Amino acid sequence: MVKIHVKKGDESQFLYETSVATDISDIVKDCAIIYNGRLKVDRICGEMEELSKHGLSLPPNMQGLTDEQIEDLKLKDEWGEKCQPSGGVQFKKDEIGCRNGQAPVPKMAEVLTKTIKEAKDMISKKKVAADELVTQKTVQEALDILRGAVTIVYPMGLPPHEPIKAEFENNEDLSGKQASLEVIEPDQASLWWAGKELLSTKKLGDFIGKNEKTKIVAKLQKRGQGAPAREPVVSQEDQKHMMAYYYKKQEEFKKLEKEQDDSYMDSAWADPNQLKRQFQGLNNIKWGPR
């Protein structure tokens, strides 16, 4: 099977395995779905970290308001009272004003944080170095364990305005957010390899040959953005080692130059005219009064 090291820009994303006989259109679609799924897992993990620290998200009409403003406007977080975490709450005020401050107790918060780490490890970019694949199944398993942890801590469910609930139900609204710029819709995705776009009308073997034991680096991006930057001849890690080696050599040369001792040139045995003066009887001549 062919292994594709999928990158976005210069940043590694995941390893993908396929066959030379697979249509490029299927590969691009699959890679885009995995890429977007990894982004979804990251977004959910980010929200769950805030959930474990500061509780549920406030209704949109209460977010960003001070306690005094909420009291003056007579607003009430009814969903916060309905959707209490298992085991009780501990108050941790959200300084940003997005969450209600009714955080889960430490034991339940730990369930969330442990699951967040597990899910991040499942779709981590470090899997590329470990030569481990990330598939749609991997992404779905990460989403499932996150959903399970939230269900354990919040058995009564989440409010409809909670971003985590919207993510799980694929109803998230990313408009106006940085996250919307990162998403690549499958029908707008393209893969580039060796400075060429892999055309969706062809098969992978039309570009890389018929050898199934091949590994390539391909870059995923939105269609119409032009050719991405080529891979550097020397990797960033190798470049660091080379720079460290040359710096070490330079320091050694500086040290040698500093310690170089040429005082021996003043010695008699180092004088090239010493023998000549001896034959001419010109040694030990002193000038001046006796």
QUIUR-V85481 format. One record per residue. PSI is psi in degrees with one decimal (none if undefined). Layout:
psi:PSI
psi:PSI
This chain:
psi:145.9
psi:133.6
psi:129.7
psi:119.3
psi:101.9
psi:128.3
psi:156.7
psi:107.5
psi:-129.5
psi:4.3
psi:127.5
psi:143.7
psi:-61.8
psi:167.6
psi:136.6
psi:137.4
psi:136.1
psi:-170.5
psi:156.4
psi:-18.7
psi:-1.9
psi:141.4
psi:140.2
psi:-37.0
psi:-39.1
psi:-38.8
psi:-46.6
psi:-43.9
psi:-45.2
psi:-44.5
psi:-39.3
psi:-39.8
psi:-42.7
psi:-44.3
psi:-47.7
psi:-34.9
psi:-38.6
psi:-39.1
psi:-40.0
psi:-44.4
psi:-43.0
psi:-41.7
psi:-43.6
psi:-42.4
psi:-40.1
psi:-43.5
psi:-36.1
psi:-31.6
psi:-42.1
psi:-36.4
psi:-43.1
psi:-26.3
psi:-39.0
psi:10.9
psi:-162.6
psi:157.3
psi:138.8
psi:156.7
psi:147.9
psi:-34.4
psi:-4.5
psi:-10.9
psi:134.4
psi:-3.9
psi:150.4
psi:166.2
psi:-37.6
psi:-41.3
psi:-40.9
psi:-40.1
psi:-41.7
psi:-37.7
psi:-3.2
psi:45.1
psi:149.6
psi:134.9
psi:84.3
psi:-35.2
psi:-31.5
psi:-31.5
psi:-31.5
psi:-39.1
psi:66.6
psi:142.5
psi:153.1
psi:135.9
psi:-1.2
psi:-174.5
psi:160.0
psi:134.1
psi:122.4
psi:99.3
psi:136.0
psi:110.7
psi:-25.9
psi:-26.0
psi:23.5
psi:-23.7
psi:159.3
psi:-4.8
psi:-2.0
psi:78.2
psi:154.5
psi:156.3
psi:158.0
psi:-39.6
psi:-43.7
psi:-35.1
psi:-34.7
psi:-34.5
psi:-42.9
psi:-47.3
psi:-38.7
psi:-41.4
psi:-37.1
psi:-47.1
psi:-42.0
psi:-43.7
psi:-40.9
psi:-38.0
psi:-33.4
psi:-31.0
psi:19.1
psi:148.1
psi:-19.1
psi:-15.7
psi:-22.1
psi:-47.7
psi:-30.3
psi:-0.2
psi:40.4
psi:140.1
psi:153.2
psi:121.9
psi:177.1
psi:-34.6
psi:-39.8
psi:-45.9
psi:-43.1
psi:-38.0
psi:-38.4
psi:-42.5
psi:-37.7
psi:-41.3
psi:-30.8
psi:-43.4
psi:-39.2
psi:-41.4
psi:-41.7
psi:-37.8
psi:-37.4
psi:-45.2
psi:-35.2
psi:74.1
psi:-22.0
psi:-1.9
psi:178.2
psi:153.1
psi:154.6
psi:-23.4
psi:0.5
psi:123.8
psi:-33.3
psi:-42.2
psi:-42.8
psi:-38.2
psi:-44.9
psi:-33.4
psi:5.8
psi:33.6
psi:18.8
psi:141.9
psi:106.2
psi:4.6
psi:133.7
psi:3.8
psi:157.2
psi:-34.0
psi:-29.8
psi:-26.8
psi:-19.5
psi:-27.3
psi:137.9
psi:111.1
psi:137.1
psi:-36.9
psi:-6.0
psi:9.5
psi:155.0
psi:152.0
psi:137.8
psi:138.6
psi:133.7
psi:38.1
psi:8.9
psi:142.1
psi:131.7
psi:106.3
psi:135.7
psi:-18.0
psi:-4.5
psi:176.0
psi:162.5
psi:-37.5
psi:-23.2
psi:-18.8
psi:-42.3
psi:-1.3
psi:-173.7
psi:1.6
psi:116.5
psi:-21.3
psi:59.5
psi:145.0
psi:126.2
psi:161.2
psi:118.2
psi:147.2
psi:128.8
psi:133.7
psi:173.6
psi:144.7
psi:141.8
psi:2.0
psi:-0.1
psi:177.2
psi:132.6
psi:166.3
psi:140.4
psi:156.3
psi:137.5
psi:148.9
psi:-39.4
psi:131.5
psi:161.2
psi:-36.8
psi:-43.6
psi:-37.4
psi:-38.7
psi:-43.5
psi:-41.2
psi:-44.2
psi:-40.4
psi:-39.1
psi:-47.5
psi:-35.2
psi:-41.5
psi:-44.0
psi:-40.7
psi:-41.9
psi:-36.4
psi:-41.8
psi:-40.0
psi:-41.2
psi:-40.4
psi:-41.4
psi:-38.4
psi:-37.0
psi:-2.0
psi:125.2
psi:112.2
psi:22.9
psi:-18.9
psi:-18.7
psi:-19.8
psi:-6.5
psi:152.1
psi:-39.8
psi:-15.4
psi:1.4
psi:116.9
psi:-17.7
psi:7.2
psi:-46.8
psi:-40.1
psi:-44.4
psi:-32.3
psi:-41.6
psi:-32.1
psi:-2.6
psi:32.9
psi:7.9
psi:156.8
psi:36.6
psi:129.1
psi:142.0
psi:142.9
psi:172.4
psi:148.2
psi:none
